[in-house]
Amino acid sequence: MPFLKEPRGLICFMAIALFLSSQPPTKVSTPLTQFEWAQIQIALEQRHFSCGFIDGRAGKRTARALSAFQEHQKIPITGTPDLLTQNQLQPLGDPFIYYLITEADSFQITPPVASWIEKSQQKSLGYHSLWELVAERSHAAQRFIKELNPKISTPKVGDSLLIPNIQCSLPLPKIDSLRISLPETTIQGIDATGIIQCHFACSIAADKQKRPLGLLTIKNYAPNPNYTFDPELFKVASLQEKITKKMIIPPGPNNPVGTAWVGLNLPGYGIHGTPIPEEISSTQSHGCFRLCNWNAEKLIKMIRIGMPVNVVE
């Protein structure tokens, strides 16, 4: 991928202020800046304790990721970046690097289409913009990438964008089971000794009656899956578009299940990616558990068929 690890010159005061050194974040007695929060989120992401997407904004997703990391490290669980946590949570390498947009990137952009019928007729559901492509590849919110690059209105081939550095991430851990917390809206990978090894923010079903509980198992998984549109699940859209039969929606980052699928032994339920990562942790699914695409892609590399999945409340 076209990552430039040596920044070639910062383009504005905001970028200059963006971690000119790898010093630890400010003490917790002083409010952290957006970029100090981003540094914490990057360090968590590099260790596979993800708050979902990097945006430099404090909130429940980041607090839960911090708590999971603190439990993993066997230090006091505060959900805050206290000094002890900061000492063990420094970014691996430079917190930010540059990403060079290539011609190959431009070929992955496909215009968005509104209707399900139009989606079914596409070869793939690629990225809708270069902003989206760069944000997904840096595990960040699009708005944050735009904030880091205020002088770029519309990215083009040849532009270098300042992005979070997730290229220095640790190898994926070995896990023995998954734990899904409905109240916390998180998915965690647990090893054979019961220690949390990875943590991902997720979305759960909007309808409480459709939220499974108890012990499930992994039945199958697939990278870059297609999606079967069922008129019974989307009755309003089916009536509007006069759809009476199931349709196959092609794969891609804007596919309804994103870029990775994990099927559970409960029919119709799974863990999968999403075309809108900024909505992770909101209750918007029909029953499945949604992850940011990059976290769903990580997950299918760590799981196995038959692995237990414990859903708790």
N, C-alpha and C positions, 0 to 999 in steps of 0.2 A: 504494500500500500504506500502511497506517496506521502509519507510523513517525513518532515524535515526536523530532525532532533535539535539542530542548532538554530535558534532564532536568528534571522538575518537583519534585525533592526526593528524596533517597536514603532508602531505607526501613530501612536497618539499618547497623550499623557496618561489615559486610563490604562493602556497596555504597559507603559513604563512603571506605573504604580503596582503592576500585577506581579508581585513576588520577584523582585529583583534579586533576592537571595532565597536560600532554602531555610531561613530561620523559622523556628516554631511560631505558631499563631500567637496572638496577643493573650495575655493572661485572662482567665475567665471573669475576673473582676471588671474588665473593660469590655464593653460590647464589641463583638467581632464584626468586621466589615464583611460585605458580600463576598469579597475575594478570599478572605480568610476562611469563611464557611465553605467556599468552593474548594480550597486546599484540603479541608477536612474530608469533604465528600470524595475528592479524588483519591486520597489516601485510603479511604474505606473501599472505594470501587476497585482499586488495585489489589486489595486483599479479598475481594469477592464478598464484601459486606456492603451491599448496594442499597442506597436509599431510593433506587429507581432510576432517576436521571439527575445529572449534575446541573444545578442552577444557582448555587451560591446563596440559597435562601434557607434559613433555619425553619424547622417544622417537625411534625410528628414522624414523617418518613425518616428524616435524618436522626432524630432522637432514638427511634427504634433500632436503626442500624448501629448507632453508637452503643446502645445497650447490649446488642448481640455481640459486638466486638469485645466489649468489656467482659461479658460472660465467657467468651472464648479465651480471653487472656487471663481469666481468673483474677480480675481486679474489681474493686467496688463498682457496682452497676448504678450509674447516675443518669445515663442518657444524655450527658452533657460532655463537652470537650474539656474536662478538667485537666490540670497540669499532668497528672499521672497518665491519663489517656493520651494527651498530646505527645508525651515523651515516647510512647509506643506506637504512635500513629503518624509518623512523618511520611510525606510522599516519597515514593521510590523513583529517584531521578528528578528531573525538572518537573514542576507541577504542570507547566504549560509548554506546548511545542507548536510548531507551524504545520499545517496541512496544505499541500500543494494540489490544487484542483487540476485534474488531467482530462484529456479528451475522452479517455475510457469512462471517467465519471459522468461526463455529459451524455453518454450513450445509455446510461441507466435511468435517465429522467423520462417519465411518461406522463402525459397530461392527465389530470384527474377526470374521471367520468362519474356521473351522478347516479345513473340507474343500474340496477342489478343486471339487466339484460346487456347493457353496454359493457359492464365489467366482465361478464361471461364471454364476451366476444374478443377480449384483449388477449395478446400472447402472454403478457405478464403484467402484474400490478406493481410497477417500479416506484421509485421515489418521485414525488411530485415537484421537487425543486432541489437545487444544489444545497440550499440551506438544510433541508431535511436530510439529505445524504450525509453531509458533514456532521450534523448533530447526532445521527444514529451511530456513525463510526467513532465518535468521541464520547458516546454514552451521556449526552447532554441534552438539555432543552434547547429548542431552536432559538428562543428568545435570548438565552444566555450566550449562544454563539454570536448572535447579532450584537449583543452588548459588548462582547469582546472585540468586535470588529466594526466600530461605528462608522468608519469611513467607506465601508463597502455597502452599497445599496442593493446591488444584484450581483452575486458571485458569477465569475466566468472562468473559463479555462485559462490557467496561468496565474490565477490569484493564489496568494498564500493566506490562509486564515489561522488566527491564533485559536487554539483549542485545548481542552484538558488532555493531559498526557495519560492515557490508559495503556500505552504500549509497554510500560514497565511492570505490568501486572504479574503477580505471582502465578505459578502453575496452579491449575485447578486442583482442589483437594479431593481426597478419596472420601466418599460418604457411604453409609450403610442404609440410611432411610431418609425420608422427607417428613417434615412436620409443618402443617399448614395451620396457622392461627387465624380464625375468623375475626376475633375482636381486634387483633393487631394488623390484619391484612398483610401477612408476611408468609413466605415460604422459606424454610431453613433446611439445610442439609446437615444431617447428624451422623457422626461416625460411630463405630462399633462400641466405643466407650461412653457414648451419650454426650459428647462434646459437639457444640455447634461449629461447623467448618465453613459454612457459607450462609448468606442471608440475602433475600430479595424481597423488595416491596411488591405486592400483588393487588389485583382487584378481585372482588368476589361477586356473587350473584346479588342483584338488586332485590329479588324476592327471597325473603328468609326461608320460605318453604322449599326453595330449590337449592339450598346450601347443604351439601352432604356432610355427615358427621361420622366419626369413627374411623376404623381401619380400612383402607383401600389398598390396592396394589397397582403397579404399573403394568399395563397390558401391551402397549406398543408405543413407538415414537417415530417421528419422521422429521427430517430437516426440510425446509422450504416446501411445505405441503400446499396442496390445493384445498379448496373448501367447497362443500356441498351446500348450496342454497336450498333451504326447505321452506316452501310456501306456508307450512303450518306454523313455523316460528316467526315469520315476518308477514303476518296477515294483511296489515295495512299496505305495505309496499307491494305485496302480491296483487291486491285488489287494484291499486293504482296502475300497476304495469301489466295487469292481466296475465300474471304468471300462474300457471296451473300445475306445472311439473318441476321437479327438482332440477337444478342447474349446477354445473361445475364452474367454480370461480378459479381462475388461474393463480399460480403462486406469485409471491413477491412480498416486499416489506409492507405494502398496503393491502395485502390479503386480509380478510377478517380475522384469521388466526395468526397473522404475522408470519415469521420466518421459521417457526419451530412448533411442533405439536407433540404432546405426551398424552397418550390415551390411558384412561383409568378403567378399572374393571367394572365400574358402574356405567351402564350404557348411556352414551351421549355426553359423558363428562370427561374433561381433560384439563391439562395445563398447557397454555399456548402463549404465543406472542400477541402483539397488538399493533395496528397501524397508527395509534395515537398514544405514544408513551407518556405524554404529559398528563394523561387522565388516569394513570396508574394509581391505585389505592382508592379510587372512587368506585361505588357499587353500581356497575353498569352492565355486567355480563348477564347472559341468560342462565348461567349456572356454572360455567367453567371458571377456572382460575387464570387470570391474565397476568403476564409479565411483560416488561419491556423486551423487545426483540432480542437484544444482546444478552439478557439474562436467560431467556428461554433457550437461546443457542448454547449458552454455557451449560444449562441444566441437562440437555440431551447428551452431553459429553460425559456427564458424571453418573447417570442413572443406569439401571439394568432392568430387563424384563423381570417382573415379579418383586421388584423392590417395594417394601411397605411404605405407605403414605398415610400418616396419622393426621386426621383433621380434628382440631380441638376448638372448643369455645370457652 
